[in-house]
Amino acid sequence: MVRKACINDVSTSKVMNKEIMSPRLITIDPDSSASTAVDIMLRNNIRHLLVIDKDKTEKPIGMITPLDLRDEGFTDEGLRDAIEELSMYYK
């Protein structure tokens, strides 16, 4: 929304969802690791990752953003750097 409507000073009431939505939905399983989530976000250049419950007909159960991962105290320096790279979008 910010990149496609607000930055271009377009009234959000005049923008259709299909004009701003991603062409395909990228999801993750709730049992996946934080490093997997970060990897998916970086590979797909996304900042929001939909968590789906595959046991219940792929029902959405949450959303992961870089802000969710920032203060988790990860010891892996590469993972911390990747999370920081993702978090730069929010500064």
Secondary structure, 3 states (H helix, E strand, C coil): CHHHHHCCCCCHHHCCHHHHCCCCCCEECCCCCHHHHHHHHHHHCCCCEEEEEHHHCCEEEEEECHHHHCCCCCCCHHHHHHHHHHHHHHC
